[in-house]
Amino acid sequence: MRLLALDTATEACSAAVWVDGAVLERYEWAPRRHAALILPMIEAVLAEAELNVVQLDAIAFGRGPGAFTGVRIAVGIVQGIAFAADRPVVPVSTLAALALGAARDSGRARIAAALDARMGEVYWGVYQVAGEDAIPLGEERCCAPGTVTAPPGEWLGAGSGWAAHAEMLARRLTVSGWQDGFYPRAGDVARLAVASSRRGTWVAAEQALPIYLRNEVVARPA
Protein backbone atom coordinates (compact mmCIF):
# COMPACT_ATOMS: atom_id res chain seq x y z
CA MET A 1 0.00 0.00 0.00
CA ARG A 2 1.11 3.55 -0.73
CA LEU A 3 -0.30 6.44 1.24
CA LEU A 4 0.45 10.17 1.62
CA ALA A 5 -0.23 11.82 4.97
CA LEU A 6 0.00 15.35 6.33
CA ASP A 7 -0.62 17.16 9.58
CA THR A 8 -0.84 20.92 10.14
CA ALA A 9 -3.20 20.97 13.15
CA THR A 10 -0.69 22.22 15.71
CA GLU A 11 2.49 24.31 15.81
CA ALA A 12 4.23 21.42 14.03
CA CYS A 13 4.00 20.85 10.28
CA SER A 14 4.72 17.52 8.60
CA ALA A 15 4.18 15.33 5.57
CA ALA A 16 4.91 11.63 5.15
CA VAL A 17 4.62 8.75 2.71
CA TRP A 18 3.84 5.22 3.90
CA VAL A 19 4.99 2.51 1.45
CA ASP A 20 4.39 -1.09 2.51
CA GLY A 21 5.35 -0.39 6.11
CA ALA A 22 8.21 2.05 5.50
CA VAL A 23 7.67 5.71 6.38
CA LEU A 24 9.42 8.71 4.82
CA GLU A 25 8.72 11.98 6.61
CA ARG A 26 9.42 15.71 6.66
CA TYR A 27 8.74 17.46 9.98
CA GLU A 28 9.28 20.98 11.27
CA TRP A 29 8.12 22.90 14.32
CA ALA A 30 6.96 26.00 12.47
CA PRO A 31 4.20 28.14 14.00
CA ARG A 32 2.40 30.28 11.40
CA ARG A 33 4.40 28.84 8.48
CA HIS A 34 2.26 25.84 7.57
CA ALA A 35 0.83 27.30 4.38
CA ALA A 36 4.33 28.00 3.05
CA LEU A 37 5.88 24.69 4.12
CA ILE A 38 3.38 21.92 3.59
CA LEU A 39 3.32 21.75 -0.23
CA PRO A 40 7.14 21.64 -0.54
CA MET A 41 7.17 18.94 2.15
CA ILE A 42 4.64 16.89 0.20
CA GLU A 43 6.66 17.27 -2.99
CA ALA A 44 9.85 16.26 -1.17
CA VAL A 45 8.50 13.05 0.37
CA LEU A 46 6.82 11.98 -2.85
CA ALA A 47 10.06 12.58 -4.75
CA GLU A 48 12.05 10.62 -2.18
CA ALA A 49 9.60 7.74 -2.48
CA GLU A 50 9.70 8.06 -6.28
CA LEU A 51 5.92 8.33 -6.41
CA ASN A 52 3.33 10.65 -7.87
CA VAL A 53 -0.16 11.16 -6.50
CA VAL A 54 -1.88 8.86 -8.99
CA GLN A 55 0.23 5.98 -7.65
CA LEU A 56 -1.16 6.45 -4.15
CA ASP A 57 -3.90 4.30 -2.67
CA ALA A 58 -5.17 7.03 -0.34
CA ILE A 59 -4.38 10.36 1.30
CA ALA A 60 -4.56 10.82 5.07
CA PHE A 61 -4.62 13.95 7.17
CA GLY A 62 -4.77 15.06 10.78
CA ARG A 63 -8.44 16.06 10.98
CA GLY A 64 -8.16 17.77 14.35
CA PRO A 65 -8.71 18.75 16.99
CA GLY A 66 -6.20 21.55 16.79
CA ALA A 67 -5.77 25.08 15.54
CA PHE A 68 -8.66 26.16 13.33
CA THR A 69 -6.42 27.63 10.63
CA GLY A 70 -4.06 24.65 10.60
CA VAL A 71 -6.84 22.07 10.34
CA ARG A 72 -8.45 24.02 7.49
CA ILE A 73 -5.12 24.10 5.62
CA ALA A 74 -4.91 20.30 5.81
CA VAL A 75 -8.50 19.78 4.68
CA GLY A 76 -8.12 22.12 1.71
CA ILE A 77 -4.87 20.57 0.49
CA VAL A 78 -6.04 16.98 0.94
CA GLN A 79 -9.32 17.61 -0.83
CA GLY A 80 -7.50 19.26 -3.74
CA ILE A 81 -5.06 16.37 -4.16
CA ALA A 82 -7.73 13.71 -3.69
CA PHE A 83 -10.12 15.28 -6.21
CA ALA A 84 -7.35 15.65 -8.80
CA ALA A 85 -6.06 12.09 -8.35
CA ASP A 86 -9.46 10.48 -7.66
CA ARG A 87 -8.24 8.93 -4.45
CA PRO A 88 -9.99 8.27 -1.09
CA VAL A 89 -9.19 10.29 2.01
CA VAL A 90 -8.51 9.05 5.53
CA PRO A 91 -9.29 11.51 8.38
CA VAL A 92 -7.19 10.67 11.45
CA SER A 93 -7.44 12.12 14.95
CA THR A 94 -4.51 14.38 15.82
CA LEU A 95 -4.81 13.25 19.44
CA ALA A 96 -4.51 9.61 18.39
CA ALA A 97 -1.45 10.44 16.27
CA LEU A 98 0.08 12.25 19.24
CA ALA A 99 -0.56 9.23 21.46
CA LEU A 100 0.98 6.80 18.97
CA GLY A 101 4.17 8.84 18.72
CA ALA A 102 4.46 9.26 22.47
CA ALA A 103 3.99 5.53 23.03
CA ARG A 104 6.67 4.63 20.52
CA ASP A 105 9.12 7.09 22.06
CA SER A 106 8.45 6.12 25.67
CA GLY A 107 7.63 2.44 25.44
CA ARG A 108 4.42 3.11 27.34
CA ALA A 109 1.04 1.89 26.11
CA ARG A 110 -1.47 4.05 28.01
CA ILE A 111 -1.27 7.65 26.82
CA ALA A 112 -3.26 10.66 28.04
CA ALA A 113 -3.01 13.08 25.12
CA ALA A 114 -3.71 16.78 25.67
CA LEU A 115 -3.30 19.69 23.27
CA ASP A 116 -3.53 23.25 24.54
CA ALA A 117 -6.85 24.59 23.21
CA ARG A 118 -6.30 28.08 24.66
CA MET A 119 -9.15 29.83 26.50
CA GLY A 120 -8.30 27.76 29.59
CA GLU A 121 -9.18 24.46 27.88
CA VAL A 122 -7.51 21.36 26.46
CA TYR A 123 -8.29 18.95 23.67
CA TRP A 124 -8.30 15.65 25.54
CA GLY A 125 -8.18 11.96 24.67
CA VAL A 126 -6.90 8.77 26.33
CA TYR A 127 -5.57 5.81 24.33
CA GLN A 128 -4.31 2.28 24.62
CA VAL A 129 -1.55 1.86 22.05
CA ALA A 130 -1.04 -1.59 20.57
CA GLY A 131 1.53 -1.97 17.82
CA GLU A 132 0.87 0.85 15.37
CA ASP A 133 -2.69 1.54 16.43
CA ALA A 134 -4.03 3.86 19.14
CA ILE A 135 -7.37 2.70 20.52
CA PRO A 136 -9.49 5.39 22.22
CA LEU A 137 -10.63 4.53 25.74
CA GLY A 138 -13.04 7.42 25.94
CA GLU A 139 -14.55 10.21 23.89
CA GLU A 140 -12.31 13.03 22.70
CA ARG A 141 -13.27 16.31 24.34
CA CYS A 142 -12.56 20.01 24.54
CA CYS A 143 -12.83 20.84 28.21
CA ALA A 144 -11.35 22.57 31.21
CA PRO A 145 -8.28 20.77 32.62
CA GLY A 146 -10.07 20.28 35.91
CA THR A 147 -12.80 18.18 34.28
CA VAL A 148 -10.76 15.61 32.27
CA THR A 149 -11.41 11.94 32.93
CA ALA A 150 -9.55 8.68 32.32
CA PRO A 151 -10.09 5.02 33.19
CA PRO A 152 -8.32 3.79 36.34
CA GLY A 153 -4.65 2.96 36.08
CA GLU A 154 -1.37 4.69 35.38
CA TRP A 155 -0.95 7.01 32.40
CA LEU A 156 1.78 8.87 30.58
CA GLY A 157 0.78 12.42 29.67
CA ALA A 158 1.76 13.81 26.26
CA GLY A 159 1.23 17.04 24.38
CA SER A 160 1.18 20.81 24.74
CA GLY A 161 -1.80 20.67 27.08
CA TRP A 162 0.51 19.20 29.70
CA ALA A 163 2.92 22.09 29.26
CA ALA A 164 0.12 24.54 29.98
CA HIS A 165 -1.90 22.66 32.62
CA ALA A 166 0.22 19.80 34.04
CA GLU A 167 -0.57 20.48 37.69
CA MET A 168 -4.32 20.48 37.17
CA LEU A 169 -4.34 17.51 34.79
CA ALA A 170 -2.19 15.42 37.13
CA ARG A 171 -4.82 15.84 39.84
CA ARG A 172 -7.41 14.12 37.67
CA LEU A 173 -5.61 10.84 36.92
CA THR A 174 -2.62 8.77 37.98
CA VAL A 175 0.38 9.72 35.86
CA SER A 176 3.92 8.40 35.81
CA GLY A 177 5.05 11.61 34.14
CA TRP A 178 4.42 13.67 31.03
CA GLN A 179 6.15 14.70 27.81
CA ASP A 180 4.92 18.17 26.99
CA GLY A 181 7.04 18.70 23.88
CA PHE A 182 5.23 16.12 21.75
CA TYR A 183 3.19 17.08 18.69
CA PRO A 184 1.31 14.96 16.14
CA ARG A 185 3.41 13.83 13.17
CA ALA A 186 2.33 12.90 9.65
CA GLY A 187 4.20 9.59 9.91
CA ASP A 188 1.90 8.55 12.74
CA VAL A 189 -1.15 9.84 10.87
CA ALA A 190 -0.10 7.47 8.07
CA ARG A 191 0.43 4.53 10.44
CA LEU A 192 -3.02 5.03 11.92
CA ALA A 193 -4.61 5.45 8.50
CA VAL A 194 -3.48 2.01 7.36
CA ALA A 195 -4.41 0.24 10.61
CA SER A 196 -7.07 -2.40 9.98
CA SER A 197 -9.38 -0.80 12.56
CA ARG A 198 -9.64 2.31 10.37
CA ARG A 199 -10.29 0.79 6.95
CA GLY A 200 -13.95 1.70 7.34
CA THR A 201 -13.08 5.38 7.83
CA TRP A 202 -11.79 5.94 4.28
CA VAL A 203 -14.07 8.47 2.60
CA ALA A 204 -14.49 10.41 -0.65
CA ALA A 205 -12.72 13.76 -0.86
CA GLU A 206 -15.87 15.80 -0.26
CA GLN A 207 -16.38 13.97 3.02
CA ALA A 208 -12.96 14.95 4.39
CA LEU A 209 -14.20 17.13 7.21
CA PRO A 210 -12.38 18.81 10.11
CA ILE A 211 -13.11 17.99 13.75
CA TYR A 212 -12.83 20.99 16.05
CA LEU A 213 -14.54 19.66 19.24
CA ARG A 214 -15.18 23.23 20.41
CA ASN A 215 -18.66 24.57 19.68
CA GLU A 216 -17.45 28.14 19.24
CA VAL A 217 -14.44 28.00 16.94
CA VAL A 218 -12.00 30.85 17.39
CA ALA A 219 -9.37 31.20 14.69
CA ARG A 220 -5.81 31.26 16.01
CA PRO A 221 -2.45 30.92 14.32
CA ALA A 222 -1.45 27.41 13.32
Order of alpha helices (4+ residues) and beta strands (2+ residues): beta-beta-beta-alpha-beta-alpha-beta-alpha-beta-beta-beta-beta-beta-alpha-beta-alpha
